[in-house]
Amino acid sequence: MRIPPLYRKPSWQRFLAGAIVGGCLSWLIFLFMFGTIHERQAKTLEKQEQTIQDLQQEKQIWQEAYQKLNRKNSKLLTIENIEVKIKNFERYDIKDSQSIFEAEEEIKKDLSPLIAKNLNSAYQNKDLVIKMLENKTIKINNRRYTFVVRNILFYTTITINLELKLDD
């Protein structure tokens, strides 16, 4: 088998030369376009990376400032209100809600010196508050009752849950 002698026909020579020159030119155009697009993408990515770094640094500065402010404010928290709730009064057949309300108000009045005090100092004296509440006796319907502290929550509002107990 032999290759046909196309080198003798000028039309085929021009066609093959044109195809080779066209292929080289199209390859050069492709390289130029790809390089331009790739360079533009590289610049965009570099800008975005710089923006991300700047925003992360700014975010870190804001977070540090916010944490400092939170620490400062947590030291400055004061007690603004006291809530007292007496439970299990139904067990002793106390149907007079006015008496329970008055007992709650009396306890609030006893704890009123804690209002506008530093939260930390009030929390450190919680044992005194508990002892004071458990040693307090209240007379409701000609019977004497003491309290058992179930829980105390300290924050800007002190929430105290008490249970009645018949005084012996």
MIZA-828072 format. One record per residue (C-alpha): x, y, z; residue in one letter; residue number from 1. Coordinates in Angstrom, 3 decimals, decimal comma. Each point is the difference from the previous one (the first is absolute). Layout:
REM MIZA-828072
<kolkol <X Y Z> a NUM>
...
***
This chain:
REM MIZA-828072
<kolkol <0,000 0,000 0,000> m 1>
<kolkol <1,268 3,335 -0,856> r 2>
<kolkol <-0,825 3,622 0,902> i 3>
<kolkol <-1,531 1,895 -2,879> p 4>
<kolkol <2,335 2,582 -1,514> p 5>
<kolkol <-1,900 3,112 1,168> l 6>
<kolkol <3,158 2,063 0,181> y 7>
<kolkol <-0,268 0,475 -3,730> r 8>
<kolkol <-3,461 1,649 0,140> k 9>
<kolkol <0,184 3,678 1,042> p 10>
<kolkol <-3,669 0,159 1,070> s 11>
<kolkol <0,590 -2,620 2,673> w 12>
<kolkol <3,185 1,692 1,082> q 13>
<kolkol <-1,856 3,299 0,445> r 14>
<kolkol <-2,790 -1,727 1,921> f 15>
<kolkol <2,395 -1,759 2,394> l 16>
<kolkol <2,098 3,172 0,436> a 17>
<kolkol <-3,154 2,011 0,694> g 18>
<kolkol <-1,215 -2,593 2,515> a 19>
<kolkol <3,348 0,051 1,826> i 20>
<kolkol <0,187 3,833 0,004> v 21>
<kolkol <-3,681 0,218 1,071> g 22>
<kolkol <0,571 -2,525 2,785> g 23>
<kolkol <3,035 1,973 1,258> c 24>
<kolkol <-1,894 3,304 -0,161> l 25>
<kolkol <-3,046 -1,410 1,794> s 26>
<kolkol <2,284 -1,522 2,660> w 27>
<kolkol <1,680 3,402 0,523> l 28>
<kolkol <-3,394 1,738 0,244> i 29>
<kolkol <-1,197 -2,630 2,478> f 30>
<kolkol <3,139 0,446 2,123> l 31>
<kolkol <-0,420 3,797 -0,011> f 32>
<kolkol <-3,698 -0,170 0,981> m 33>
<kolkol <0,585 -2,663 2,670> f 34>
<kolkol <2,947 1,945 1,433> g 35>
<kolkol <-2,020 3,230 0,135> t 36>
<kolkol <-2,954 -1,679 1,679> i 37>
<kolkol <2,255 -1,874 2,421> h 38>
<kolkol <1,874 3,189 0,892> e 39>
<kolkol <-3,294 1,822 0,640> r 40>
<kolkol <-1,173 -2,884 2,239> q 41>
<kolkol <3,307 0,028 1,887> a 42>
<kolkol <-0,374 3,755 0,663> k 43>
<kolkol <-3,595 -0,512 1,189> t 44>
<kolkol <1,045 -2,834 2,320> l 45>
<kolkol <2,857 2,072 1,407> e 46>
<kolkol <-2,381 2,911 0,676> k 47>
<kolkol <-2,491 -2,327 1,670> q 48>
<kolkol <2,701 -1,588 2,168> e 49>
<kolkol <1,179 3,439 1,102> q 50>
<kolkol <-3,583 1,029 0,765> t 51>
<kolkol <-0,535 -3,186 2,013> i 52>
<kolkol <3,184 0,595 2,003> q 53>
<kolkol <-1,005 3,615 0,692> d 54>
<kolkol <-3,487 -1,044 1,088> l 55>
<kolkol <1,357 -2,765 2,242> q 56>
<kolkol <2,380 2,455 1,675> q 57>
<kolkol <-2,822 2,507 0,444> e 58>
<kolkol <-2,279 -2,724 1,376> k 59>
<kolkol <2,675 -1,065 2,470> q 60>
<kolkol <0,451 3,600 1,176> i 61>
<kolkol <-3,767 0,364 0,473> w 62>
<kolkol <-0,236 -3,307 1,854> q 63>
<kolkol <2,816 0,981 2,372> e 64>
<kolkol <-1,646 3,346 0,685> a 65>
<kolkol <-3,366 -1,707 0,529> y 66>
<kolkol <1,507 -2,534 2,415> q 67>
<kolkol <1,723 2,777 1,980> k 68>
<kolkol <-3,269 1,901 0,172> l 69>
<kolkol <-1,874 -3,124 1,148> n 70>
<kolkol <2,552 -0,656 2,741> r 71>
<kolkol <-0,225 3,604 1,120> k 72>
<kolkol <-3,803 -0,060 -0,002> n 73>
<kolkol <-0,193 -3,322 1,827> s 74>
<kolkol <1,973 1,565 2,838> k 75>
<kolkol <-2,448 2,902 0,093> l 76>
<kolkol <-3,254 -2,007 0,150> l 77>
<kolkol <-2,290 1,069 2,787> t 78>
<kolkol <-3,151 -1,495 1,431> i 79>
<kolkol <-3,066 1,804 -1,282> e 80>
<kolkol <-2,920 -2,079 1,227> n 81>
<kolkol <-0,931 -2,822 2,366> i 82>
<kolkol <-2,656 -2,591 -0,784> e 83>
<kolkol <-1,308 -2,329 2,703> v 84>
<kolkol <-2,319 -2,926 -0,675> k 85>
<kolkol <-1,482 -2,112 2,800> i 86>
<kolkol <-1,081 -3,491 -1,011> k 87>
<kolkol <-1,934 -2,848 1,621> n 88>
<kolkol <-2,259 2,307 2,046> f 89>
<kolkol <-2,958 -2,114 -1,164> e 90>
<kolkol <1,384 -2,864 2,058> r 91>
<kolkol <-0,809 1,913 3,196> y 92>
<kolkol <-3,484 0,988 -1,209> d 93>
<kolkol <0,879 3,659 -0,432> i 94>
<kolkol <-2,535 1,200 -2,486> k 95>
<kolkol <0,567 3,656 0,760> d 96>
<kolkol <2,286 1,192 -2,798> s 97>
<kolkol <0,160 3,432 1,619> q 98>
<kolkol <1,902 -1,482 2,968> s 99>
<kolkol <2,488 -1,666 -2,325> i 100>
<kolkol <0,429 3,255 -1,918> f 101>
<kolkol <0,636 1,894 3,250> e 102>
<kolkol <2,551 -2,616 1,078> a 103>
<kolkol <1,805 0,330 -3,325> e 104>
<kolkol <0,002 3,783 0,306> e 105>
<kolkol <1,367 -0,198 3,561> e 106>
<kolkol <2,868 -2,190 -1,213> i 107>
<kolkol <0,686 2,448 -2,840> k 108>
<kolkol <0,052 2,816 2,546> k 109>
<kolkol <2,516 -1,923 2,124> d 110>
<kolkol <2,206 -0,571 -3,048> l 111>
<kolkol <-0,308 3,552 -1,327> s 112>
<kolkol <3,504 1,005 1,237> p 113>
<kolkol <1,356 -2,286 -2,750> l 114>
<kolkol <-1,486 2,207 -2,725> i 115>
<kolkol <2,622 2,162 -1,763> a 116>
<kolkol <2,806 -2,094 1,486> k 117>
<kolkol <2,707 -1,660 -2,021> n 118>
<kolkol <-1,097 -3,414 -1,251> l 119>
<kolkol <3,287 -1,608 0,988> n 120>
<kolkol <-0,204 1,164 3,624> s 121>
<kolkol <-3,634 -1,121 0,257> a 122>
<kolkol <0,919 -3,422 -1,339> y 123>
<kolkol <2,846 -0,323 2,488> q 124>
<kolkol <-2,507 0,664 2,806> n 125>
<kolkol <-2,576 -2,482 -1,267> k 126>
<kolkol <0,480 -2,230 3,053> d 127>
<kolkol <-1,061 2,895 2,230> l 128>
<kolkol <-3,046 0,614 -2,165> v 129>
<kolkol <-0,961 -3,689 0,174> i 130>
<kolkol <0,429 -0,100 3,797> k 131>
<kolkol <-2,025 3,186 0,370> m 132>
<kolkol <-2,836 -1,446 -2,085> l 133>
<kolkol <-0,006 -3,376 1,740> e 134>
<kolkol <0,007 1,597 3,462> n 135>
<kolkol <-2,864 2,340 -0,813> k 136>
<kolkol <-3,416 -0,902 1,401> t 137>
<kolkol <-3,275 1,340 -1,338> i 138>
<kolkol <-3,406 -0,198 1,539> k 139>
<kolkol <-2,792 -0,885 -2,435> i 140>
<kolkol <-3,528 -0,823 1,237> n 141>
<kolkol <1,181 -0,229 3,628> n 142>
<kolkol <2,639 -2,599 -0,860> r 143>
<kolkol <3,750 0,505 -0,148> r 144>
<kolkol <1,957 -1,030 -3,059> y 145>
<kolkol <3,660 -0,065 -0,950> t 146>
<kolkol <1,536 -0,267 -3,436> f 147>
<kolkol <2,196 -2,475 -1,813> v 148>
<kolkol <2,045 1,492 -2,812> v 149>
<kolkol <-0,332 -2,160 -3,121> r 150>
<kolkol <2,129 2,102 -2,336> n 151>
<kolkol <1,431 3,455 -0,466> i 152>
<kolkol <1,013 1,444 -3,351> l 153>
<kolkol <2,346 2,966 0,087> f 154>
<kolkol <0,057 2,424 -2,874> y 155>
<kolkol <-1,270 3,535 -0,408> t 156>
<kolkol <-3,215 -1,452 1,411> t 157>
<kolkol <0,306 -2,296 2,989> i 158>
<kolkol <-2,584 -2,766 -0,282> t 159>
<kolkol <-0,739 -1,943 3,173> i 160>
<kolkol <-2,267 -3,050 0,207> n 161>
<kolkol <-1,146 -0,892 3,498> l 162>
<kolkol <-2,100 -2,720 1,522> e 163>
<kolkol <-2,104 0,409 3,110> l 164>
<kolkol <0,636 -2,204 2,983> k 165>
<kolkol <-2,074 -0,117 3,151> l 166>
<kolkol <1,997 1,382 2,940> d 167>
<kolkol <0,303 -2,503 2,842> d 168>
***
